[in-house]
Amino acid sequence: MLNVTKRSINGLSARLSLARLLSCSQNARYSTAPIEMPPCDFKPEEYKGISANKIMQIRKEKLTPSLVTYYKDPLVVHQGHMQWLYDINGRRFLDLFGGIVTVSAGHCHPVVTAAATEQMKKLWHTTSIYVYPSIHEYAEKLMSKFSGNLKVCFFANSGSEANDLAMLLARVHTGNFDLISLRNAYHGVSPYTMGITAHSTWLQPVPTRLGCVQTMNPDVYRGPWGGARCRDSVVQTDRECDCSQGECKACDNYIGQLEDVLNHSVPQKIAGFIAEPIQGVGGSVQYPKDFLKNAYKLVRERGGVCIADEVQTGFGRCGSHFWGFESSEVTPDIVTMAKGIGNGYPLSAVITTPEIAASLTNATHFNTFGGNPVACAIGSAVLDVIDQENMMQNSDEVGTFILKELAKLRDEFEIVGDIRGKGLMIGIELVKSKSSRTPLPLTEVNKIWEDCKDMGVLIGKGGFYGNVFRIKPPMCITKADAVFSINVLRRALENHG
């Protein structure tokens, strides 16, 4: 009875906090008063480590110079709790980027932490040449999230590894070599996956693109074709649309580009096609609703397999379905996943059919750390938490709320060119003007971004021009957190002038 009462009190407190924040939101326009952060009972441990200056000195002298460091005054993170991060001074930040779309259940979620701790007390590591329970228990649980002939899994440690393996499977299984991906796509930066990643900023000047070609990115906002009803989203572009019911001219035109690539740039038979259901690094780009369905048909006619890169979109993040590809009503031949699968622990997987999986048996295939006992215990706990705490539903509800509120900011501010996404996979594209769609210069983008951080909200950046804010928080985020973040973003946009 006491627990029920406590939950009721907490629920009432949360509703009162949300009402207060909503009231503040309505009165916050052009105000200079501090924006109230939602309450949190968690108290971080006191930091007693080396100084921030020493940390940055070591980073500069001892770590690779290729590391990217966010913010002009870098955030030195000490501890995390659910949707919150704490710096070494104990200051709290709302994490809307989730460790680059990696923290799914929440930073240091107690259930996931307990599962890792219990497993580490028993067995940290042995490879899959021995038989141990956790890999088998986890494989069965993970495969229950798929239907049809997707019945076999491979375990690895990162998204690049998973996509690397998917490329190999496609080529070995079909006996063909050429793979097609989308321009603006990001699938990793291993020597193999650089061939299917189509962002010049991520590519090294080495021969990595043999047998890899790209087709036009079906971006209905920035691409040559797009309309007002193209996306599977509560927010559409501001472009005009003269399509009749059931017609999408933009989709037809982008599929025409893929047909052109198939006719002129690859052999009669290909190995496969890979795409993210919603582009992540590329700036949360959504395609016309039927694009993937039509693309899969064309690829299979050429003997290729279809690969869904769910590294960022999977595990309920898009809200309506557990996997992003399900929104397009397609069934891939291979599915890759990482990031949210382990809530921050190095873990990835490749799911495929028994027939495709059998293609690798003509030689030994092995991954030392793939599916190790600790990784599988964590992965299993993450699935439990997502289901038991209704995180997919939360992604849908809170994500839809955020998208609708951001659409109001688009109407209010000339530099907010586009709002897009689904669930908690959201993008905000900043432009000089709505009519030109010219990307807002990075100096101006960064000023808004820095302001958000200074007010306690951490946002990611992406897109080819770096002008897209990426909102992809832990899936435990609340509506009160969403209101706070919208208030902060509005203030930062007002400060931009």
Number of C-alpha atoms within 10 A of each C-alpha: 5 7 8 9 10 11 11 12 12 12 12 12 13 17 14 13 16 20 14 14 24 17 12 16 18 9 11 18 12 10 10 9 7 10 18 15 21 19 11 9 5 10 11 18 11 11 13 9 10 9 12 15 9 11 12 14 12 11 14 12 9 9 11 9 9 6 9 7 10 12 13 8 9 10 17 15 16 18 19 19 18 22 25 23 24 21 16 20 14 16 12 21 21 26 30 25 22 29 18 20 28 24 27 32 32 26 24 17 20 14 15 23 15 15 19 21 15 12 18 14 9 10 12 13 15 15 15 16 8 6 10 14 10 20 22 14 13 21 20 15 15 18 14 11 12 14 9 7 13 21 18 18 20 19 26 25 23 21 27 24 27 28 31 23 19 29 24 16 23 27 20 18 17 17 15 18 20 22 26 26 25 21 19 24 25 23 28 22 19 16 15 22 24 24 24 31 24 24 17 11 8 11 17 11 6 8 10 17 16 12 16 22 21 20 21 18 22 26 23 24 24 15 12 13 20 27 21 16 23 26 22 17 16 17 19 20 19 17 13 10 16 11 14 8 7 5 12 21 17 23 25 16 17 25 21 15 16 24 16 13 16 20 11 10 16 17 13 13 18 25 28 29 27 25 21 26 25 24 27 27 23 22 28 29 28 26 24 23 18 19 20 23 15 15 18 21 14 17 22 16 12 15 16 27 27 27 27 28 30 28 28 29 32 26 28 25 31 30 27 17 18 19 23 26 25 13 17 16 12 17 19 23 20 26 26 30 30 32 27 33 30 26 27 21 19 20 28 27 28 27 26 23 17 13 13 19 20 14 17 14 8 8 7 6 7 13 14 14 18 22 27 23 26 26 29 26 26 28 29 23 24 25 22 16 18 21 14 9 13 14 22 22 21 22 27 22 17 23 30 22 17 23 24 16 16 23 20 13 20 20 12 12 16 15 23 24 27 24 29 25 27 28 28 30 28 27 30 24 28 28 22 16 15 17 11 9 17 16 20 21 14 13 10 15 22 17 15 22 21 20 19 22 19 15 20 22 25 25 22 23 23 18 21 16 17 20 24 29 23 28 25 31 32 29 34 23 23 19 21 22 23 21 24 24 25 19 26 26 22 22 23 20 22 14 13 13 8
